[in-house]
Amino acid sequence: MKTPMLAASFAVLTLAVAGPAMADSTKATCGQMAAKVSEALNGADNPEARNEQRAGTTACSVGFYDNGVNHYRKALSLLGK
């Protein structure tokens, strides 16, 4: 009985320590992609890319960093970058 409890405690501790570190690097990636898209959109008239930028910003702001980065990638792709 002690072994499963110890394993569960270790798993929770590992997630508690590693989780925030992983989120920070993904959050940073979101910020980097946002800057790239903003620069690429400067002066561009591409409503689809702007919609993807907004979707990326929304996703990143609520913590869905992977989803946000995917929207930013799509925006860059629509801009030929």
GIURBEL-V43556 format. One line per field, one symbol per residue. ss: DSSP state (2 for helix, 1 for strand, 0 for the rest). burial: + if it has 9 or more other ideal C-beta (glycine too) atoms within 8 Angstrom, else -. Layout:
ss=???
burial=???
This chain:
ss=022222222222222222222222222222222222222220000022222222222222200022222222222222000
burial=----------------------+--++-+++-++-+++-++----+--++-++-++++++----+--+++++++++-++--
